[in-house]
């Protein structure tokens, strides 16, 4: 059995666990609207972690990490593809609720997952507001 002694290994394992729980929730949830508070909390938490990392280690290790070998490039491309696909899927819904998609896309391009989660939080909040407004309106036939 492997022994995990590095805090980085624990962070990696925690990330796997949280991701598996999130995937299970997403697959089993029947709601048509996401959870704005959860997306906002994840965005804020990941932004804080990113700022601590940048403060502690600087920005250059990011470049080194993703350009040192083929695995680094593979991970970088995987991140870019995942964020690009998520933005592609969110953009039509964001337009439908009146979000400024080009501005949000710039934010996502600059911050990747932090911006994507913030965009999702805003989208989910606007969709939930529209849904509650639609339910409150009397329907006449």
C-alpha positions in Angstrom: 0.0 0.0 0.0 1.4 3.4 -1.0 2.2 5.9 1.8 1.3 9.5 1.1 3.7 11.7 2.9 3.6 14.9 0.8 0.9 17.4 1.4 0.8 17.8 -2.4 -0.2 14.1 -2.7 -3.0 14.7 -0.2 -4.2 17.7 -2.1 -4.2 15.6 -5.3 -6.2 12.8 -3.5 -8.7 15.4 -2.1 -9.2 16.8 -5.6 -10.0 13.4 -6.9 -12.5 12.7 -4.1 -14.2 16.1 -4.5 -14.4 15.6 -8.3 -15.9 12.1 -8.0 -18.5 13.4 -5.5 -19.4 16.3 -7.8 -19.7 14.0 -10.8 -22.0 11.7 -8.9 -24.1 14.7 -7.8 -24.3 16.1 -11.4 -25.3 12.7 -12.8 -27.9 12.0 -10.2 -29.4 15.5 -10.0 -32.6 16.1 -12.0 -32.6 19.9 -11.7 -32.5 21.9 -14.9 -30.7 24.8 -13.1 -27.4 24.5 -11.4 -26.5 25.7 -7.9 -25.3 29.3 -8.0 -24.1 29.3 -4.4 -22.0 26.2 -4.9 -20.5 27.5 -8.2 -19.7 30.8 -6.5 -18.1 29.1 -3.5 -16.0 26.9 -5.7 -14.9 29.9 -7.8 -14.0 31.9 -4.7 -12.2 29.0 -3.0 -10.2 28.1 -6.1 -9.3 31.8 -6.7 -8.1 32.0 -3.1 -6.0 28.8 -3.5 -4.6 30.2 -6.8 -3.6 33.5 -5.1 -1.9 31.6 -2.3 0.0 29.5 -4.8 1.0 32.5 -6.9 2.1 34.4 -3.8 4.1 31.4 -2.5 5.6 30.1 -5.7 5.2 32.9 -8.3 3.8 32.6 -11.8 6.8 31.1 -13.7 6.4 27.6 -12.2 3.0 27.4 -14.1 4.9 27.9 -17.4 7.6 25.4 -16.4 5.1 22.9 -15.2 3.2 22.9 -18.6 6.2 23.1 -20.9 8.8 20.8 -19.3 7.6 17.5 -20.8 4.8 15.9 -22.9 2.8 15.2 -19.7 2.8 18.9 -18.8 1.7 19.8 -22.3 -1.0 17.1 -22.2 -2.4 18.4 -18.9 -2.3 22.0 -20.2 -4.2 21.1 -23.4 -6.6 19.0 -21.3 -7.4 22.1 -19.2 -7.8 24.3 -22.2 -10.0 21.8 -24.0 -12.2 21.3 -20.9 -12.6 25.1 -20.3 -13.3 25.7 -24.0 -15.9 23.0 -24.1 -17.6 24.2 -20.9 -17.6 27.8 -22.3 -19.1 26.5 -25.6 -21.9 24.8 -23.6 -22.6 27.8 -21.3 -22.5 30.5 -23.9 -25.9 29.9 -25.5 -27.6 29.7 -22.1 -25.7 32.9 -21.0 -26.9 34.8 -24.1 -30.5 33.6 -23.4 -30.5 35.3 -20.0 -28.8 38.5 -21.2 -25.2 38.0 -20.0 -22.4 39.8 -21.8 -20.8 36.6 -23.3 -17.7 38.3 -24.9 -16.8 40.0 -21.6 -17.3 36.8 -19.7 -15.3 34.8 -22.3 -12.3 37.3 -21.7 -12.6 36.7 -18.0 -12.6 32.9 -18.5 -9.7 33.1 -20.9 -7.7 35.1 -18.3 -8.5 32.9 -15.3 -9.7 29.6 -16.7 -11.6 27.6 -14.1 -12.0 30.5 -11.7 -13.8 32.6 -14.3 -15.7 29.6 -15.6 -17.1 28.8 -12.2 -18.0 32.5 -11.6 -19.7 32.6 -15.0 -21.6 29.4 -14.1 -22.6 30.9 -10.8 -24.0 34.1 -12.5 -25.7 32.0 -15.1 -27.4 29.7 -12.6 -28.5 32.7 -10.5 -30.0 34.4 -13.5 -31.8 31.2 -14.6 -33.1 30.6 -11.1 -34.4 34.2 -11.0 -36.1 33.8 -14.4 -37.6 30.5 -13.3 -39.0 31.9 -10.0 -40.4 34.9 -12.0 -42.1 32.6 -14.5 -43.7 30.6 -11.6 -44.9 33.8 -9.9 -46.6 35.2 -13.1 -50.3 34.1 -13.5 -50.9 32.4 -16.7 -54.1 33.3 -18.6 -55.5 31.3 -21.4 
